[in-house]
C-alpha cells in the first residue's frame, strides 16, 4: 500500500486539484473547529466505511479524510485502500493542527 498521510501543504494542494474532503467526525463534533472550505462533506466514522460503495461507487474517487487529530481518518483511509480505492489520503495532523 502506498503512503496515505499528507501534511498541511499537500492537503491544500490536493483540495485545489479537486479532491473531495470527507470529514469523519460525528455530528456536533464537526462544529468544534468548524470547516472553512465548502467542499467538505460530513460522513461520521464508522458509517463512512459501511457506506463506501454507495457513497463513492468509483474506486478512483479522489478523497481526503479528516478528523480532529488524524486517528479516525487514518483508519478510514486504510479501510478504503483495502476495498480497492486508489486515491485516498488522510490529513495526518488532523484539523486541530491545520494552519
Secondary structure, DSSP 8 states (H G I E B T S, - for coil): ----EE-HHHHHHHHHTT-EEEE-S-TTGGGTS---STT-EE--TTHHHHTHHHH---TT--EEEE-SSSHHHHHHHHHHHHTT--SEEEETT-GGG--
